[in-house]
Amino acid sequence: MFNVTTKSMQWGEETLTLETGKVARQADGSVIATLGETSVMANVTFARKQKPGQDFFPLTVHYQEKYYAAGKVPGGFFKREARPTEKETLTARLIDRPIRPLFVPGFKNEVLVMCTVLSHDLVNDPDMVAMIAASAALTLSGAPFMGPIAGCRVGFEDGDYVLNPTVDDMQDLRLNPEQRLDLVVAGTKDAVMMVESEAYELSEAEMLGAVKFAHEQIQPVIDLIIALAEDAAKEPFDFQPEDYSELFDAVKAAGESEMRAAFAIADKQERTAAVAAARETILAALSEEQQENANLGSALKKLEASILRGDVVKTGKRIDGRKTDEIRAITAETGFLPRTHGSALFTRGETQGLVVTTLGTGDDEQFIDALHGNFKSNFLLHYNFPPYSVGEVGRVGPPGRREVGHGKLAWRALQAVLPAATDFPYTIRVVSEITESNGSSSMASVCGGSLSMMDAGVPLKAPVAGVAMGLILEEDGSYAILSDILGDEDHLGDMDFKVAGTENGITSLQMDIKVAGITPEIMEKALEQAKAGRLHILGEMNKALSGAADFSIHAPRIETMQVPTDKIREVIGSGGKVIREIVEVSGAKVDINDDGIIKIASPNAEAIQKAYDMIYSIVAEPEEGKVYTGKVVKIVDFGAFVNFFGKRDGLVHVSQIENRRLNHPSDVLKEGQEVKVKLLGFDDRGKVRLSMKVVDQETGEEIKKEEAAE
């Protein structure tokens, strides 16, 4: 019934197995990849015909984490997996980015790749297993895919690169100083196609070494996929890209000069309008048959690319007149908004980000329900890209994949310089509103995010800047690396290479390639050119930072205190009665965790101090010989009981009330009266002994023996 093919190999510490032929047999390609006890099923289907008039490649990648894979039931009312989580969205992008450039040029049939996590051992992250499964399924499907690819994760500990570190090793990297890198690399046999990373100030050499290490480690996986394909691949789909050379020649003849003149305009909006006018000129010169040709869009794009690319490589001059390593003019401004906790307006050429920082308390931390367990995050970064930022109209809705991906890239870049939660016990939310865009708004979010957090008084270890690099790689091997790329250079170029970091090193690296990969030599040069650009941007950012920013009067102040864990129940009280009373009386927010760390938050310093004193009186022990202010709570024949330290009462014996004999304590005391007492000590049974007569009841000063004798 089943024609099962299985291939296995030892990969790092685990066994990697690829299996096909048993499940989802109606899909064009189906593979279950297993690493350790983490299994992901990838299914590929593709349309046999292109939709009429389609001028783009409709590839869709989905990655789904099923909670049953880890023996869990989903949270929420419906107890069912709902909209994709951030992890699912980011992983789908991770898989999409390296496979998209490897389809045969001109193939525009719809392709669907679906990856489903079936089992998760909580050790091996399923994202890389999904990428391998997707590559294998595509290779078996017969689709015109010039793979296979493979991917792996790399850690960096004690100067050594680690292949496929565990999920726990990569969790909360900034709390683990021994781990300095979370790097994902995907590539073919010959070249690297995609890089994504979170790093902790690695040098360019260390980062390049990690990428090379990863490319070496994926080679046996590619061989395993090829071995599987040799036994189980379907017949290749008969696809021959249409020859539209005649149409291209006609397009070129009709408007090359107009298009070249349009691309010579530096201003983006003027250039866009001129390019649109040049297109209209070309269309007017074409026949009706040529205008209806499905390859007309490709021919126009090819003309635009040839003009932009050829001039850059030959002359070293770009469409806005800059040199290849030149950064656009930068203006940075902090304190842009009056009521926010921190804000910055960062403008680089025609790209601008308004970035705002808000400081919150422990109540504002984000709860994340993940397949490998639930956890909290006290650093959030949200990126918004409205249509007006590029002068367009469009529908506004929830964040799409691009916004989630760009926000996560900026999050990774800034994560490395955040203070420890013990030093700065705030929840930090950074929101980047992109108000203009013409090239790398994600890197503008990094720069603006760094500035706005410093404006909010967040003690970052160092400022962070980011720069986007581009590549023009010609067929003869000549190339040009471009710093701070424009939108057109990104759209018509061969590489999007984003590097963020401090003066000391890289904190994030992301790379996407549109050709069949780049050489280590090109990557090394791009990293060095990016470093120079990053240092230049940091210098411009420093002009906006005149000194340490004042903490916003609108931000909550947070004080922390540590109490013994055996006192936590006393602070909370039965049913939370005590902690509710502290909050109501003081007006401050109080948050206590299982380790006995208490955070007290309020914009009012007096409220914080009041809450602190109330908690201190519960958990602290009274000191012998110290004077306290208390209230008389009960009078008896032999003395008075005084509440002097939190909930603690003590006895003032009748002989310790005054320096004279009293008939009854009520002669001088009444219930509710405020008195000053000195703690004499404790009797054999642990009872508190207090004295009033040794304390001046007006000043609270202790009366010396000589004064008492007088």
Residue pairs with C-beta under 8 A, 6 or more apart in sequence:
2 21
2 22
3 21
4 19
4 20
4 21
4 22
5 19
5 20
5 21
5 228
5 231
5 232
6 17
6 18
6 19
7 17
7 18
7 224
7 227
7 228
7 231
8 15
8 16
8 17
8 18
8 224
9 15
9 16
9 220
9 221
9 224
10 16
11 35
11 163
11 164
11 220
11 221
12 163
12 164
12 217
13 164
14 35
14 36
14 124
14 164
15 34
15 35
15 36
16 33
16 34
16 35
16 132
16 221
16 224
17 33
17 34
17 35
18 31
18 32
18 33
18 132
18 133
18 136
18 224
18 225
18 228
19 31
19 32
19 33
19 34
20 29
20 30
20 31
20 32
20 136
20 137
20 140
20 228
20 232
21 232
22 32
23 30
23 32
23 41
24 30
24 41
24 43
27 43
27 44
27 45
27 137
27 141
28 44
28 45
28 46
28 141
28 142
28 143
28 234
29 42
29 43
29 44
29 136
29 137
29 138
29 139
29 140
29 141
29 142
29 143
29 234
30 41
30 42
30 43
30 44
30 137
30 140
31 41
31 42
31 133
31 136
31 137
31 140
31 228
32 39
32 40
32 41
32 42
32 118
32 133
33 39
33 40
33 42
33 129
33 130
33 132
33 133
33 136
34 40
34 119
34 129
35 124
35 128
35 129
35 164
36 121
36 123
36 124
37 119
37 120
37 121
37 123
37 124
38 117
38 119
38 120
38 121
38 123
38 124
38 125
38 126
38 129
39 69
39 117
39 118
39 119
39 129
40 115
40 116
40 117
40 118
40 126
40 129
40 130
40 133
41 115
41 116
41 118
41 133
42 113
42 114
42 115
42 116
42 130
42 133
42 134
42 136
42 137
43 113
43 114
43 116
43 137
44 111
44 112
44 113
44 114
44 134
44 137
44 138
44 140
44 141
44 143
45 111
45 112
45 141
46 109
46 110
46 111
46 112
46 141
46 143
46 237
47 109
47 110
47 111
48 109
48 237
49 109
50 108
50 109
50 294
51 58
51 108
51 110
52 294
53 294
54 108
54 294
55 108
55 294
55 296
55 297
55 298
56 108
57 100
57 103
57 107
57 108
57 111
58 108
58 109
58 110
58 111
59 96
59 99
59 100
59 103
59 111
59 113
60 110
60 111
60 112
60 113
61 92
61 93
61 95
61 96
61 99
61 113
61 114
61 115
61 134
62 84
62 92
62 112
62 113
62 114
62 115
63 84
63 88
63 91
63 92
63 95
63 115
63 117
63 127
63 130
64 81
64 84
64 88
64 114
64 115
64 116
64 117
65 81
65 85
65 87
65 88
65 117
65 120
65 126
65 371
66 81
66 116
66 117
66 118
67 73
67 74
67 81
67 371
69 117
69 118
69 119
69 120
69 126
69 371
70 120
70 122
70 371
70 372
72 371
73 79
74 80
74 81
74 82
74 369
75 369
76 82
84 92
85 369
85 370
86 404
86 408
87 127
87 370
87 371
89 401
89 404
89 405
90 404
90 405
90 408
91 115
91 127
91 130
92 115
92 401
93 401
93 405
94 127
94 131
94 151
94 184
94 186
94 194
94 196
95 113
95 115
95 130
95 131
95 134
96 113
97 186
97 193
97 194
97 512
98 131
98 149
98 151
98 186
98 187
98 193
98 194
98 513
99 113
99 134
99 135
99 138
99 145
99 147
99 149
101 193
101 513
101 514
101 515
101 516
102 145
102 146
102 147
102 149
102 188
102 193
102 516
103 111
103 143
103 144
103 145
103 146
104 144
104 145
104 146
104 239
104 241
105 241
106 241
106 242
106 298
107 143
107 144
107 239
107 241
109 239
111 143
113 134
113 137
113 138
115 130
115 133
115 134
117 126
117 130
117 371
120 126
120 371
120 372
122 167
122 372
122 373
123 166
123 167
123 168
124 164
124 166
124 167
125 153
125 164
125 167
125 170
126 371
127 153
127 184
128 151
128 152
128 153
128 164
128 184
131 149
131 150
131 151
131 186
132 150
132 151
132 221
132 225
135 147
135 148
135 149
135 150
135 225
136 148
136 225
136 228
136 229
138 145
138 147
138 148
139 145
139 147
139 148
139 225
139 226
139 228
139 229
139 233
140 228
140 229
140 232
140 233
140 234
141 234
142 233
142 234
142 235
142 236
142 237
143 237
144 236
144 237
144 239
146 516
147 188
147 225
148 188
148 222
148 225
148 226
148 229
149 186
149 187
149 188
149 193
149 218
149 222
150 186
150 187
150 218
150 219
150 221
150 222
150 225
151 184
151 185
151 186
151 187
151 194
151 218
152 163
152 164
152 184
152 185
152 214
152 217
152 218
152 221
153 163
153 164
153 165
153 170
153 182
153 183
153 184
154 161
154 162
154 163
154 165
154 181
154 183
154 184
154 185
154 210
154 213
154 214
154 217
155 161
155 162
155 165
155 169
155 170
155 179
155 181
155 182
155 183
156 162
156 179
156 180
156 181
156 183
156 199
156 202
156 206
156 210
157 165
157 178
157 179
157 180
158 178
161 209
161 210
161 213
162 169
163 213
163 217
165 179
165 182
167 372
169 176
169 179
170 179
170 182
171 372
171 375
172 375
173 179
173 180
173 182
173 198
173 200
173 415
174 200
174 415
174 416
174 418
175 420
177 200
180 199
180 200
180 201
180 202
181 197
181 198
181 199
181 200
181 202
181 210
182 197
182 198
182 199
183 195
183 196
183 197
183 198
183 199
183 207
183 210
183 211
183 214
183 509
184 194
184 195
184 196
184 197
185 192
185 194
185 195
185 210
185 211
185 214
185 215
185 218
186 192
186 193
186 194
186 218
187 193
187 194
187 214
187 215
187 218
187 517
188 222
188 516
188 517
189 219
189 222
190 516
190 517
191 513
191 516
191 517
191 518
191 519
192 211
192 214
192 215
192 511
192 513
192 517
192 518
192 523
193 512
193 513
193 517
194 511
194 512
194 513
195 211
195 509
195 510
195 511
196 509
196 510
196 511
197 207
197 210
197 412
197 506
197 508
197 509
197 510
198 412
198 415
198 416
198 507
198 508
199 207
199 416
199 501
199 505
199 506
199 507
199 508
199 509
200 416
200 505
200 507
201 416
201 501
201 502
201 504
201 505
201 506
201 507
202 210
202 505
202 506
203 505
203 506
204 506
204 524
204 527
204 528
204 531
206 505
207 506
207 509
207 527
208 520
208 523
208 524
208 527
211 520
211 523
212 520
242 294
242 295
244 293
244 295
244 298
244 299
247 290
247 293
247 295
247 296
247 299
248 299
248 302
248 303
250 285
250 286
250 290
251 282
251 286
251 296
251 299
251 300
251 303
252 303
254 281
254 282
254 285
254 286
255 278
255 279
255 281
255 282
255 285
255 303
256 303
256 307
258 277
258 278
258 281
258 282
259 275
259 278
259 282
259 303
259 304
259 307
260 307
261 274
261 278
262 271
262 274
262 275
262 277
262 278
263 271
263 275
263 304
263 307
263 308
263 311
263 319
263 488
264 319
265 271
265 274
265 319
266 319
266 320
266 321
267 350
268 350
268 438
268 486
268 487
269 391
271 319
271 488
272 391
275 304
279 300
282 300
283 291
286 296
290 296
293 299
301 492
304 488
304 492
305 492
308 319
308 488
308 489
308 492
308 493
309 472
309 474
309 492
309 493
310 474
311 317
311 319
312 318
312 324
312 472
312 480
312 482
313 472
313 474
313 478
313 479
313 480
316 323
316 324
316 480
317 323
318 324
318 482
318 486
318 489
319 486
319 488
319 489
320 328
320 349
320 486
322 328
322 484
324 480
324 481
324 482
324 483
325 481
325 483
325 529
325 532
325 533
326 483
326 484
327 348
327 467
327 483
327 484
327 533
327 536
327 537
328 348
328 349
328 350
328 351
328 484
329 348
329 349
330 346
330 347
330 348
330 537
330 540
330 541
331 345
331 346
331 347
332 344
332 345
332 346
332 347
332 447
332 448
332 451
332 540
332 541
332 543
332 544
333 344
333 345
333 346
333 544
334 342
334 343
334 344
334 451
334 452
334 454
334 455
334 544
334 545
334 549
335 343
335 455
335 549
336 343
336 344
336 345
336 354
337 343
337 356
339 554
340 356
340 357
340 358
340 552
340 554
341 357
341 358
341 359
341 456
341 457
341 552
341 554
341 555
342 356
342 357
342 358
342 359
342 452
342 453
342 454
342 455
342 456
342 457
342 458
342 549
342 552
343 354
343 355
343 356
343 357
343 452
343 455
344 354
344 355
344 448
344 449
344 451
344 452
344 455
344 544
345 352
345 353
345 354
345 355
345 448
346 352
346 353
346 355
346 444
346 447
346 448
346 451
346 541
347 436
348 444
348 447
348 484
348 537
349 438
349 439
349 484
349 486
350 436
350 437
350 438
350 439
350 486
351 434
351 436
351 437
351 438
351 439
351 440
351 441
351 444
352 434
352 435
352 436
352 437
352 444
353 432
353 433
353 434
353 435
353 441
353 444
353 445
353 447
353 448
354 432
354 433
354 435
354 448
355 430
355 431
355 432
355 433
355 445
355 448
355 449
355 451
355 452
356 430
356 431
356 433
356 452
357 428
357 429
357 430
357 449
357 452
357 453
357 455
357 456
357 458
358 428
358 429
358 431
358 456
359 426
359 427
359 428
359 456
359 458
359 552
359 555
359 556
360 426
360 427
360 428
360 429
360 556
361 426
361 427
361 556
361 558
361 589
361 591
361 599
361 601
362 378
362 425
362 427
362 591
362 593
362 599
362 601
363 589
363 591
364 427
364 429
365 376
365 377
365 378
365 427
366 376
366 377
366 378
366 380
367 374
367 375
367 376
368 374
368 375
368 376
368 377
378 421
378 426
378 427
378 428
379 411
379 414
379 415
379 418
379 427
379 428
379 430
380 411
380 427
380 428
380 429
380 430
381 407
381 408
381 410
381 411
381 414
381 429
381 430
381 431
381 432
381 445
381 449
382 399
382 407
382 429
382 430
382 431
382 432
383 399
383 403
383 404
383 406
383 407
383 410
383 431
383 432
383 434
383 441
383 442
383 445
384 399
384 403
384 431
384 432
384 433
384 434
385 402
385 403
385 406
385 434
385 437
385 441
386 396
386 433
386 434
387 393
387 394
387 396
388 435
389 434
389 435
389 436
389 437
389 441
390 437
390 438
390 487
399 407
406 441
406 442
406 445
407 432
407 442
407 445
409 442
409 446
409 498
409 500
409 508
409 510
410 430
410 432
410 442
410 445
410 446
410 449
410 466
410 500
412 507
412 508
413 446
413 464
413 466
413 500
413 501
413 507
413 508
414 430
414 446
414 449
414 450
414 453
414 464
414 507
415 507
416 461
416 464
416 502
416 507
416 508
417 450
417 460
417 461
417 462
417 463
417 464
417 502
417 507
418 424
418 428
418 458
418 460
418 461
419 458
419 459
419 460
419 461
422 560
423 459
424 458
424 459
425 558
425 560
425 599
426 458
426 556
426 558
428 453
428 456
428 458
430 449
430 452
430 453
432 441
432 444
432 445
432 448
432 449
434 441
434 444
434 445
437 487
438 486
438 487
439 468
439 484
439 485
439 486
439 487
439 489
439 490
440 466
440 467
440 468
440 484
440 485
440 490
440 498
442 466
442 468
442 498
443 465
443 466
443 467
443 468
443 498
443 500
444 466
446 464
446 465
446 466
446 500
446 508
447 464
447 465
447 466
447 537
447 541
449 464
450 460
450 463
450 464
450 465
450 541
451 463
451 541
451 544
451 545
453 460
454 460
454 463
454 545
454 549
455 549
456 549
456 551
456 552
456 555
457 548
457 549
457 550
457 551
457 552
457 555
461 502
462 502
462 503
462 504
463 502
463 538
463 541
463 542
463 545
464 500
464 501
464 502
464 507
465 500
465 501
465 502
465 534
465 537
465 538
465 541
466 498
466 499
466 500
466 501
466 508
466 534
466 537
467 483
467 484
467 498
467 499
467 500
467 530
467 533
467 534
467 537
468 484
468 485
468 490
468 496
468 497
468 498
469 481
469 482
469 483
469 484
469 485
469 495
469 496
469 497
469 498
469 499
469 526
469 529
469 530
469 533
470 481
470 482
470 485
470 489
470 490
470 493
470 494
470 495
470 496
470 497
471 479
471 480
471 481
471 482
471 493
471 494
471 495
471 497
471 518
471 522
471 526
472 479
472 480
472 482
472 493
472 494
473 479
473 494
473 495
473 515
473 518
473 522
479 522
481 522
481 525
481 526
481 529
482 489
482 493
483 529
483 530
483 532
483 533
484 533
485 493
485 496
490 496
493 514
494 513
494 514
494 515
495 511
495 512
495 513
495 514
495 515
495 518
495 526
496 510
496 511
496 512
497 510
497 511
497 512
497 523
497 526
497 530
498 508
498 509
498 510
498 511
499 506
499 508
499 509
499 527
499 530
499 531
499 534
500 506
500 507
500 508
500 509
500 534
501 507
501 508
501 531
501 534
502 538
503 535
503 538
511 523
551 557
553 603
554 603
555 603
556 589
556 601
556 602
556 603
557 601
557 602
557 603
557 604
557 605
557 608
558 599
558 600
558 601
559 599
559 600
559 601
559 608
559 612
560 597
560 598
560 599
560 600
561 597
561 598
561 600
561 612
561 615
561 616
562 596
562 597
562 598
563 571
563 592
563 596
563 598
563 615
563 619
564 596
564 619
565 594
565 595
565 596
567 596
567 618
567 619
568 592
568 594
568 596
570 578
570 618
570 619
571 578
571 579
571 582
571 592
571 598
571 615
571 618
571 619
572 578
572 579
572 592
573 579
573 580
573 581
578 618
579 590
579 592
582 588
582 590
582 611
582 614
582 615
583 589
583 590
583 611
585 610
585 614
586 602
586 607
586 608
586 610
586 611
586 614
587 602
587 604
587 607
587 610
588 600
588 601
588 602
588 604
588 607
588 608
588 610
588 611
589 599
589 600
589 601
589 602
590 598
590 599
590 600
590 601
590 611
590 615
591 598
591 599
591 601
592 598
592 599
598 615
600 608
600 611
600 612
600 615
601 608
602 608
602 611
614 646
617 645
617 646
617 647
618 646
618 647
620 645
620 646
622 628
622 644
622 645
622 648
622 679
622 688
623 679
624 679
624 680
624 681
624 682
625 678
625 679
626 678
626 679
627 676
627 677
627 678
627 679
627 695
627 700
627 701
627 702
628 644
628 645
628 676
628 677
628 678
628 679
629 644
629 674
629 675
629 676
629 677
629 700
630 642
630 643
630 644
630 645
630 650
630 674
630 675
630 676
630 677
630 690
631 642
631 643
631 672
631 673
631 674
631 675
632 640
632 641
632 642
632 669
632 670
632 671
632 672
632 673
632 675
633 641
633 642
633 643
633 649
633 671
634 640
634 641
634 671
635 641
635 665
635 666
635 669
635 670
635 671
636 665
637 654
637 664
637 665
638 653
638 654
639 651
639 652
639 653
639 654
639 656
639 657
639 665
640 651
640 652
640 657
640 665
640 669
641 649
641 650
641 651
641 652
642 649
642 650
642 651
642 652
642 675
642 677
642 690
643 649
644 650
644 677
644 679
644 690
648 688
649 688
650 677
650 679
650 687
650 688
650 689
650 690
651 687
651 688
651 689
651 690
652 665
652 675
652 677
652 690
652 691
652 692
653 689
654 662
654 664
654 665
656 680
656 689
656 690
656 691
656 692
656 693
656 694
657 665
657 668
657 669
657 692
657 693
658 668
658 692
658 693
659 693
659 708
662 668
669 675
675 692
675 697
676 692
676 695
676 696
676 697
676 700
677 690
677 691
677 692
677 695
678 690
678 691
678 692
678 694
678 695
678 702
679 688
679 689
679 690
680 689
680 690
680 691
681 689
682 688
682 689
683 689
693 703
693 708
694 702
694 703
694 708
695 701
695 702
695 703
696 702
696 703
